[in-house]
Amino acid sequence: MSTLEKAIDLLETLPDNKLEVAYAFIQFIDSEAYGKSSKISASRRADVQSMLGIAHEYANPELIKREEGAFEHAIAEKYAVD
């Protein structure tokens, strides 16, 4: 199953209010990638900023330090030749 199919399956299970927020976030990602930020309404931008703020609330600064280089370390460990 492709990532798109998985995303669609998940989106189909969301209630309308959460679907609106998910859509706003997708628009935000698209606009940031292609410089189309002016096409997002102020209320949608506020929804996305709120969502990002909630995620930031749960961020652990101690773990952020440990995350630097974690991917590279994991790949090196996984594919290390003995």
N, C-alpha and C positions, 0 to 999 in steps of 0.2 A: 504494500500500500504506500503510495507516495505521500510526501509531506502535505501536499495540497489536499489530498483526500482525507488525511488524518485531521487537518485543520477544519475542513468542512464538517466532518463528523462531529467534532467537538463544538463547533459553532451552532450546529443544529440542536444541541442539548441546552444551550444557554437561554435564560429568560431574556425577554426583550430589553430590559434596562441594561443588562450586562453586555448584550450584543451591541447596543449603541456605543458603549464605552470601548469595546473591542474594535468596532469599526472606526471610531475616532482615533484610536491608537494606530491602526493600520494606515489611515490617512496621514497621520503625523509622520510615521516612518517613511512613507512614500514621498511626502513633501520635503523632508529633510534630505533625502537621498537625491532628489532632483531639483532642489531649490524652488519648490512651489509653495512655500510657507504662506504666501498671501492668500491662497485659495482655501485655507482652513478658517472656519468661523472662530470668533473669539470664544464662544461657549465650548466648542470642540477642543480648542487649545487649552482651555481651563480644565476640561475633563482629563486630558492627557497629563497636564502638569500635576493635577491632583493625584492621578494614578502613580506617576513617578515619585511624588512626595510620599505616598504611602509606602512604596518600595524602599525609599531612602530611610524611612522610619525604622525599618527592620535591619538595616545595614549594620554590620559589626566591624568597626574600624580595625580591630585586631586581626580579623580574618582577611581584610583587604590587603594588609601587608603580606600575609602568607600566600595570597593568590598570585602575587607577582611572580611570574616564572613557573607557576604550577603546571600549566599546560605543557610547556617545554619539558619540564621534569618528568611528567607522566608519560609523554611520548618517548623520551629517552629511556625510561625504565621499561616501558612496554616492548620496545624494539631493540633493547640492548642485546648485543651479541656476546655470548659467553665464550 
